[in-house]
């Protein structure tokens, strides 16, 4: 066999091993976040939220036609297939970079079974496809760069690279940055305007699958994130205009520093300490001069352009929720870290071999023994990392998101209207109603005209007028009575208008201002606790999944608080805090779900004091701030709490302002 055939066979074997483990841990149902929407887009060749992901949608629509298993299982398996392909490509990259078989095996295992890669491989998401295309771009860039001496080959190699660059943009927009870095490096060698024009032409050709977004937008039977004209939907593929401005914040040095620190922590913790240590060793060894790691420098620069773009262009708030959102964007950085880790493992094994051989003189037996022992120790460390990550990424039998969606729908009476806003409630309810036919008696609406049609007539209105139009329509529907208008998240403008909410589980009915509450909901026997939904191990699950679980204990705690049951409310709130605990804080504060320097939210301060029967100021308040009002739990709160995003409207007794405090961190 030739070297190319050998590397190809080894890559196929690596992909098969990764695919087997992904299949063993594959989620059988719909996932949180965008999972429900992506399922609907796959089943109908529809248009999910901007940028529409036309390349993934085409592949998922093909997978949805396979007559085997349930739709969620088929679409989830597509993610596993793309992730396994990426693992095979990474093996080939390691071997072509001069890394030996042992180092390539370590690199592939540390990449394929890292937390960001593994989690995206077992649920319906677009990131596995994006990772495979990034690694394919690196392969094609190497091939084009090394084919310059072969007449007629380089133009075809460059054409293939730039066509793949166009496709990669359709997989995920963050790949525009590494494609630009790699493409610029290719064109910089013997630059000519003719080559630049050819590159632009091939990129444009690679973007042509975006036409499926325009064709399917508004098509009969096709899911649409929002009713838009074909050209508007096509424009969203490139601009994401329907999502608003790209930059989330003005330029701030503290935000940039926090984002860099947070993303570094996400990558290092996701890859594991073994990968970080081996990569650090390889980088330190490379400082002595050019070595085997030289071919990895350009791919590393390309991968690092993604977090650089997030810091400079997106300027997101570096909190836990946003870092959880950008974690899968950083999979290319994890891939480069794994390659350097493989290089470090290969260097260590070679150094031990040479040292043992020199000490043993002419006899090679002791050298082989010591070398094999070192390889065994490194292999054991890689396997241990895989085992640790297995527990955090295994989603076989996991159906919490689907249960959450069904519980939201089940709490609404027949014939009522359910108004949704957050991605979790919206996409899970949309999948269950439109994909599985659950609760056809409900009228589902979205306040921004997403997923369920433009019930508020927002088309043609400027974005600034959307809230006012929805506000007026909701107040009219609430006043009409009937089966009522129900919310999973009460909008802030209705809260300011004095709308009263009557909670029932995970949803609440909106009532006209001033309506007295007679029958208050109480959590029934068997109502799930957040810690039980997460098997008592919240660290296994991602941020969005923990938010779903926290909603159950939070709903029961709010219901107990409204009834004046401080002890019951405290028990539920403390259970809701457990999935958010951090090991870096003091034990007492960890039990309360607090980070260092953070105060206990007002409703939990009051519940904690009243439950203990102590006449002292709530935790975190100075004595002079105490006026006693926060302790008078028999006073009924004027409004029950509602939710907007991950923030809660905290219940306060009559005459006190309601402050807002984050529940999920």
C-alpha positions in Angstrom: 0.0 0.0 0.0 1.1 3.6 -0.7 1.4 6.1 2.1 -1.8 7.8 0.9 -3.7 4.5 1.0 -2.3 3.7 4.4 -3.4 7.0 5.8 -6.8 6.7 4.2 -7.3 3.2 5.8 -6.2 4.4 9.2 -8.5 7.5 9.0 -11.4 5.3 8.1 -10.7 3.1 11.1 -10.4 6.1 13.4 -13.8 7.4 12.1 -15.4 4.0 12.6 -14.2 3.9 16.2 -15.5 7.4 16.9 -18.8 6.6 15.1 -19.3 3.5 17.3 -18.9 5.5 20.5 -21.1 8.3 19.3 -23.8 5.8 18.3 -23.6 4.3 21.8 -24.2 7.7 23.5 -26.6 9.1 20.9 -29.7 11.0 22.1 -32.9 9.3 21.1 -35.1 12.4 21.2 -35.2 16.1 20.5 -32.7 18.3 22.2 -32.9 21.6 23.9 -32.0 24.9 22.3 -32.5 24.8 18.5 -33.1 21.0 18.5 -36.9 21.2 17.9 -36.6 23.8 15.1 -33.9 21.8 13.3 -36.1 18.7 13.5 -38.9 20.6 11.8 -36.6 22.0 9.2 -35.2 18.6 8.4 -38.6 16.9 8.1 -40.0 19.6 5.7 -36.8 21.0 4.0 -37.7 24.2 5.8 -35.8 27.4 6.8 -34.6 27.5 10.4 -33.5 30.8 12.1 -30.9 32.9 10.3 -28.6 32.2 8.7 -30.8 29.3 7.7 -28.0 26.7 7.5 -29.0 25.6 4.0 -26.1 23.0 3.7 -27.1 21.3 6.9 -30.8 21.5 6.1 -30.2 19.7 2.7 -28.2 16.9 4.4 -30.8 16.6 7.3 -33.7 16.5 4.8 -32.0 13.5 3.1 -31.4 11.8 6.5 -35.1 12.4 7.4 -36.2 10.3 4.4 -34.4 7.2 5.6 -37.2 4.7 6.6 -35.7 3.6 9.8 -36.2 4.8 13.4 -37.8 8.0 14.6 -37.1 11.3 13.0 -35.1 12.7 16.0 -32.9 9.6 16.0 -32.2 9.9 12.3 -31.3 13.6 12.5 -29.2 13.1 15.6 -27.3 10.3 13.8 -26.4 12.7 11.1 -24.5 14.8 13.6 -22.7 11.6 14.8 -21.8 10.9 11.1 -20.3 14.3 10.5 -18.4 14.2 13.8 -17.0 10.8 12.9 -15.9 12.2 9.5 -14.2 15.0 11.3 -12.3 12.5 13.5 -11.1 10.7 10.5 -9.9 14.0 8.9 -8.1 14.9 12.0 -6.2 11.6 12.0 -5.2 12.3 8.4 -4.1 15.8 9.3 -1.9 14.5 12.1 -0.2 11.9 9.9 0.4 14.4 7.0 1.9 16.8 9.6 4.5 14.2 10.4 3.0 12.9 13.6 3.5 9.2 14.3 0.7 6.7 14.7 0.7 6.9 18.5 0.6 10.7 18.4 -2.1 10.6 15.8 -4.2 8.2 17.9 -3.8 10.4 20.9 -4.8 13.6 19.0 -7.8 11.9 17.4 -9.0 10.5 20.7 -8.5 13.8 22.6 -10.4 15.7 19.8 -13.2 13.2 19.1 -14.0 12.7 22.7 -13.6 16.2 24.0 -16.7 17.7 25.6 -17.7 20.2 22.9 -17.2 17.8 20.0 -18.9 14.8 21.8 -21.9 16.9 22.9 -22.5 18.3 19.4 -22.1 14.7 17.9 -25.0 13.2 19.9 -27.8 15.8 19.2 -29.1 17.6 16.2 -26.8 20.6 15.7 -24.9 22.2 12.9 -21.5 22.2 14.5 -20.4 18.7 13.6 -20.7 19.6 9.9 -18.9 22.9 10.5 -16.0 21.1 12.2 -15.7 18.6 9.4 -15.6 21.4 6.8 -12.9 23.3 8.8 -10.7 20.2 8.8 -11.4 19.7 5.1 -10.4 23.3 4.4 -7.0 22.7 6.1 -6.5 19.5 4.1 -7.3 21.3 0.8 -5.1 24.2 1.7 -2.2 21.9 2.3 -2.9 20.0 -0.9 -3.1 23.2 -2.9 0.1 24.6 -1.4 2.1 21.5 -2.0 0.9 21.0 -5.6 2.6 24.1 -6.9 5.4 22.2 -8.6 3.0 19.9 -10.5 1.8 21.6 -13.8 -1.9 22.1 -14.0 -2.7 20.7 -10.5 -2.5 23.8 -8.4 -5.4 25.7 -10.3 -7.6 22.7 -9.8 -6.6 22.3 -6.1 -7.2 26.0 -5.5 -10.6 25.8 -7.2 -11.5 22.9 -4.9 -10.4 24.8 -1.8 -12.3 28.0 -2.6 -15.5 26.0 -3.6 -15.2 24.3 -0.1 -14.7 27.7 1.4 -18.1 28.9 0.0 -19.7 25.7 1.3 -18.2 26.2 4.8 -19.8 29.6 5.1 -23.2 28.0 4.6 -22.4 25.5 7.4 -21.6 28.2 9.9 -20.7 31.8 9.5 -17.8 31.6 11.9 -15.9 29.6 9.3 -15.6 32.7 7.2 -12.6 33.8 9.3 -10.4 30.6 8.9 -11.4 30.4 5.2 -10.1 34.0 4.8 -6.9 33.2 6.6 -6.1 30.0 4.6 -7.2 31.5 1.3 -5.1 34.6 1.8 -2.1 32.4 2.5 -2.7 30.5 -0.7 -3.2 33.6 -2.9 -0.2 35.4 -1.4 2.1 32.9 -3.1 2.7 34.4 -6.6 -0.3 36.7 -6.3 -2.2 37.7 -9.5 -5.6 39.3 -10.1 -6.5 36.5 -12.3 -6.1 34.0 -9.5 -8.1 36.3 -7.1 -11.0 36.5 -9.6 -11.0 32.7 -10.1 -11.0 32.3 -6.3 -14.0 34.6 -6.0 -15.8 32.8 -8.7 -15.4 29.4 -7.0 -16.4 30.8 -3.7 -19.6 32.2 -5.3 -20.3 28.8 -6.8 -19.9 27.2 -3.4 -22.5 29.5 -2.0 -25.2 28.4 -4.5 -26.8 25.9 -2.1 -28.1 29.0 -0.3 -30.7 29.2 -3.1 -32.6 26.4 -1.3 -33.4 29.0 1.4 -35.0 31.3 -1.1 -36.8 28.5 -2.9 -38.2 26.9 0.3 -39.1 30.2 2.1 -42.9 30.4 2.0 -43.3 27.0 0.3 -46.4 25.0 1.2 -45.7 22.6 4.0 -42.2 23.9 4.7 -41.3 25.0 8.2 -40.2 28.7 8.3 -38.7 30.5 11.3 -40.4 33.6 10.1 -42.7 34.4 7.1 -40.3 36.2 4.7 -40.1 36.9 1.0 -37.6 34.6 -0.8 -35.1 37.4 -1.3 -35.3 38.5 2.3 -34.7 34.9 3.4 -31.7 34.7 1.1 -30.4 37.9 2.5 -30.5 36.5 6.0 -28.1 33.8 5.0 -25.4 36.4 4.6 -26.4 39.2 6.9 -28.5 37.7 9.7 -30.4 41.0 9.5 -33.5 39.5 11.1 -31.4 38.9 14.2 -30.4 42.5 14.5 -26.8 43.9 14.7 -23.9 41.6 14.9 -22.2 43.5 17.7 -24.0 42.9 21.0 -22.1 45.6 23.0 -19.9 48.7 22.4 -16.2 48.1 22.5 -15.1 47.4 26.1 -11.7 46.3 27.2 -13.1 44.4 30.2 -15.6 42.5 28.0 -12.8 41.6 25.6 -10.5 40.4 28.4 -13.4 38.4 30.0 -14.3 36.9 26.6 -10.7 35.8 25.9 -10.4 34.3 29.4 -13.7 32.6 29.2 -13.2 31.1 25.8 -9.7 29.8 26.9 -11.3 28.2 29.9 -14.0 26.6 27.7 -11.4 25.1 25.3 -9.1 23.8 28.0 -11.8 22.4 30.2 -13.5 20.8 27.2 -10.4 19.2 25.9 -9.1 18.1 29.3 -6.0 18.5 31.3 -4.1 15.8 29.4 -4.6 17.5 26.1 -3.6 20.9 27.6 -0.5 19.5 29.2 0.7 17.6 26.0 0.0 20.6 23.8 1.9 22.9 26.2 4.9 20.5 26.0 4.8 20.5 22.2 4.6 24.3 22.1 7.5 24.7 24.5 9.5 22.3 22.4 8.7 24.2 19.2 10.3 27.4 20.7 13.7 25.8 20.3 13.4 26.0 16.5 11.4 24.8 13.5 10.3 21.2 14.1 7.5 18.8 13.3 4.9 21.4 14.4 5.7 23.9 11.7 2.9 22.6 9.4 0.3 23.3 12.1 1.1 27.0 12.5 -1.1 28.2 9.7 -4.1 26.0 10.7 -3.6 27.2 14.3 -3.8 30.8 13.1 -6.9 30.0 11.1 -8.6 28.4 14.1 -7.7 31.3 16.4 -9.3 33.8 14.0 -12.7 32.5 15.2 -12.4 33.6 18.8 -10.6 36.8 17.6 -13.7 37.5 15.4 -16.0 36.9 18.3 -14.1 39.3 20.5 -13.7 42.1 17.9 -16.9 41.8 15.9 -19.6 40.1 18.1 -18.4 41.6 21.4 -20.6 39.3 23.4 -21.1 39.6 27.2 -18.7 37.1 28.8 -21.3 35.5 31.1 -22.1 31.8 31.6 -25.0 31.8 29.1 -23.1 33.4 26.3 -20.0 31.3 26.8 -22.2 28.2 26.6 -23.5 29.5 23.3 -20.0 30.1 21.8 -18.6 26.8 23.1 -19.4 24.8 19.9 -18.0 27.7 17.8 -14.6 26.9 19.3 -14.4 23.3 18.1 -11.8 24.2 15.4 -9.6 25.5 18.3 -10.1 22.2 20.1 -9.0 20.4 17.0 -5.7 22.4 16.8 -5.1 21.9 20.5 -5.6 18.1 20.0 -3.1 18.1 17.1 -0.5 19.8 19.2 -1.3 17.4 22.0 -0.7 14.5 19.6 2.6 16.1 18.6 3.6 16.4 22.3 2.7 12.7 22.9 4.8 11.7 19.9 7.7 13.8 21.1 7.6 12.4 24.6 7.5 8.8 23.3 10.4 9.4 20.9 12.5 11.2 23.6 12.0 8.3 26.1 12.9 5.8 23.4 16.1 7.6 22.5 17.1 8.1 26.1 16.5 4.5 27.0 18.4 3.3 24.0 21.4 5.4 24.7 21.5 4.2 28.4 21.1 0.5 27.3 24.0 0.6 24.9 23.7 -2.0 22.2 20.8 -3.8 23.8 17.4 -2.6 22.6 15.3 -4.7 24.9 15.3 -2.2 27.9 14.7 0.7 25.5 11.6 -1.1 24.1 10.4 -1.9 27.6 10.7 1.7 28.9 9.2 3.1 25.7 6.3 0.8 25.8 5.7 1.7 29.5 5.7 5.4 28.6 3.3 4.8 25.7 1.1 2.7 28.0 1.0 5.5 30.6 0.2 8.2 28.0 -2.5 5.9 26.5 -4.0 5.3 30.0 -4.2 9.1 30.5 -6.0 9.6 27.1 -8.4 6.7 27.9 -9.0 8.2 31.4 -9.9 11.5 29.7 -12.3 9.7 27.4 -14.0 7.9 30.3 -14.4 11.1 32.3 -16.0 12.8 29.3 -18.2 9.8 28.6 -20.2 10.5 31.7 -20.7 14.1 30.8 -21.7 13.5 27.1 -23.8 10.3 27.3 -27.3 11.2 26.1 -28.7 7.7 25.5 -32.1 7.6 27.1 -32.1 11.3 27.8 -35.5 12.9 27.2 -35.6 15.9 29.5 -36.1 18.6 26.7 -39.0 16.6 25.3 -40.6 16.2 28.7 -40.2 19.9 29.4 -42.0 20.7 26.1 -44.8 18.3 26.9 -45.2 19.7 30.4 -45.5 23.2 29.1 -48.2 22.2 26.7 -50.0 19.9 29.2 -50.6 22.8 31.7 -52.6 24.9 29.2 -56.4 24.2 29.1 -58.1 23.3 25.8 -58.8 26.1 23.4 -56.4 28.6 25.1 -53.7 30.7 23.5 -50.1 30.0 24.5 -47.6 32.9 23.8 -44.0 31.9 23.7 -40.8 33.8 23.5 -37.6 31.9 24.6 -35.9 29.4 22.2 -36.4 26.5 24.5 -40.2 26.9 24.9 -40.8 28.0 21.3 -38.8 25.3 19.4 -39.8 22.4 21.7 -43.5 23.4 21.5 -43.3 23.9 17.8 -41.8 20.5 17.3 -44.3 18.7 19.5 -47.3 20.5 17.9 -46.3 20.6 14.3 -44.0 17.6 14.2 -45.8 15.1 16.4 -49.3 16.5 16.4 -49.6 17.2 20.1 -52.2 19.6 21.4 -53.8 20.7 18.1 -56.4 22.5 20.2 -54.0 25.2 21.2 -53.3 28.5 19.4 -49.6 29.1 19.6 -48.1 32.5 19.1 -44.7 34.1 19.2 -44.3 37.7 20.1 -41.8 38.4 17.3 -43.7 36.4 14.7 -41.4 33.4 14.7 -42.2 29.7 14.2 -46.0 30.0 14.3 -46.7 32.7 11.7 -47.2 36.4 12.0 -50.2 36.4 14.4 -49.5 40.0 15.5 -49.2 41.4 12.0 -45.6 42.6 12.4 -44.8 42.3 8.7 -44.0 45.7 7.3 -43.6 47.3 10.8 -40.2 48.6 12.0 -38.7 46.5 14.7 -39.1 49.3 17.2 -42.9 49.1 16.8 -43.2 45.3 17.4 -43.5 45.5 21.1 -46.2 48.1 21.1 -48.3 46.1 18.5 -47.9 42.9 20.5 -48.6 44.7 23.8 -51.9 46.1 22.5 -53.0 42.7 21.0 -52.1 40.8 24.1 -54.0 43.2 26.4 -57.1 42.9 24.2 -56.9 39.1 24.2 -56.4 39.0 28.0 -59.5 41.2 28.5 -61.5 38.9 26.2 -61.4 36.1 28.8 -62.5 32.7 27.5 -59.9 29.9 27.8 -57.4 32.6 28.5 -53.9 33.7 27.3 -51.1 31.7 28.8 -47.4 32.5 28.9 -44.2 30.5 29.5 -42.5 33.8 30.0 -44.5 37.0 30.9 -43.2 39.9 28.7 -41.8 42.8 30.7 -44.1 45.3 29.1 -47.2 43.4 30.4 -45.6 43.1 33.8 -45.1 46.9 33.8 -48.8 47.3 32.8 -49.8 45.5 36.0 -51.0 42.3 34.4 -51.7 39.6 37.0 -50.5 36.1 36.4 -51.9 32.9 37.9 -49.2 30.3 37.8 -49.9 26.7 36.8 -46.7 24.6 36.7 -44.3 25.9 34.0 -46.8 28.4 32.5 -49.0 31.1 33.9 -52.4 32.6 32.8 -52.4 36.3 32.3 -55.4 38.2 33.9 -56.4 41.8 33.6 -54.8 44.2 36.1 -56.4 44.2 39.5 -57.9 40.7 39.2 -57.8 39.0 42.6 -56.2 35.6 42.7 -58.5 33.0 44.4 -57.2 29.6 43.5 -53.4 29.3 43.7 -51.5 26.4 42.1 -49.6 24.1 44.4 -46.9 21.7 43.2 -48.6 18.2 43.2 -47.1 15.1 44.8 -44.4 13.8 42.5 -43.5 17.2 41.0 -40.0 16.7 39.8 -37.0 18.4 41.5 -34.3 19.9 39.4 -31.6 17.8 41.0 -33.5 14.6 40.3 -34.0 15.5 36.7 -30.3 15.9 36.3 -29.6 12.6 38.1 -28.0 14.5 41.0 -25.0 15.3 38.7 -25.7 18.7 37.0 -22.1 18.9 35.8 -22.9 16.3 33.2 -25.2 18.7 31.3 -24.8 21.8 29.3 -26.1 25.2 30.4 -29.3 25.1 28.4 -30.3 21.7 29.8 -29.7 22.8 33.3 -32.0 25.8 32.7 -34.8 23.5 31.7 -34.3 21.4 34.9 -34.1 24.5 37.1 -37.5 25.7 35.8 -39.3 22.9 37.7 -38.0 23.6 41.2 -38.2 27.3 40.5 -41.9 27.0 39.6 -42.7 25.0 42.7 -40.7 27.5 44.9 -42.6 30.5 43.5 -45.9 28.8 44.1 -44.9 28.1 47.7 -43.8 31.7 48.1 -47.1 33.0 46.9 -48.9 30.9 49.4 -46.7 32.3 52.2 -44.9 28.9 52.8 -41.4 30.2 53.4 -40.0 26.9 54.4 -41.3 25.1 51.4 -40.1 27.9 49.1 -36.6 27.8 50.6 -36.4 24.0 50.0 -37.4 24.4 46.3 -35.2 27.4 45.7 -32.2 25.6 47.2 -32.9 22.6 45.0 -33.0 25.0 42.0 -29.6 26.4 43.1 -27.9 23.0 43.2 -27.5 22.7 39.4 -25.7 26.0 39.5 -23.2 25.3 42.2 -19.5 25.9 41.6 -16.7 24.2 43.4 -14.6 27.3 43.5 -16.7 29.0 46.2 -16.9 28.5 49.9 -19.0 25.5 51.0 -21.8 27.7 52.7 -22.1 29.9 49.7 -22.0 26.9 47.4 -25.0 25.5 49.2 -26.8 28.7 48.4 -25.8 28.6 44.7 -23.7 31.8 45.0 -20.5 32.9 43.5 -17.9 34.9 45.4 -19.1 38.4 46.1 -22.7 37.7 45.0 -25.7 38.4 47.1 -28.6 36.0 47.7 -31.6 37.0 45.5 -34.2 39.0 47.6 -37.0 36.3 47.5 -34.6 33.6 48.7 -33.1 35.9 51.4 -36.6 36.5 52.8 -37.6 32.9 52.5 -34.4 31.8 54.3 -34.9 34.2 57.2 -38.6 33.5 57.7 -38.1 29.8 57.4 -35.7 29.9 60.3 -37.9 32.2 62.3 -35.1 34.7 63.1 -35.8 38.4 63.4 -32.7 39.6 61.7 -31.8 41.2 58.4 -31.7 38.9 55.4 -28.4 37.5 54.3 -26.3 40.1 52.5 -28.0 43.2 53.9 -26.7 45.7 56.4 -28.8 46.3 59.5 -29.7 49.8 58.5 -31.3 48.4 55.2 -33.8 46.3 57.2 -37.3 47.7 57.4 -39.0 44.4 58.2 -41.2 44.4 55.1 -39.3 41.6 53.5 -40.0 39.3 56.4 -43.8 39.7 56.4 -44.5 36.6 54.3 -48.3 36.4 55.2 -48.7 39.5 53.1 -49.6 38.3 49.6 -47.2 39.5 46.9 -49.0 41.9 44.6 -47.8 40.0 41.5 -46.6 36.4 41.2 -43.2 36.1 39.7 -42.8 35.8 35.9 -39.8 35.1 33.8 -38.1 36.9 30.9 -35.1 35.0 29.6 -33.1 33.8 32.5 -34.2 36.6 34.9 -37.0 36.4 37.5 -39.5 39.1 38.7 -39.0 38.6 42.4 -42.1 38.6 44.6 -42.2 41.4 47.2 -44.9 42.3 49.7 -47.3 45.1 49.1 -45.6 48.5 48.8 -42.1 47.3 48.0 -40.5 47.5 44.6 -39.8 44.2 42.8 -36.2 43.8 42.0 -34.8 41.5 39.4 -32.1 38.9 40.0 -30.6 36.2 37.8 -31.5 32.7 38.6 -29.3 30.7 36.2 -25.6 31.5 36.1 
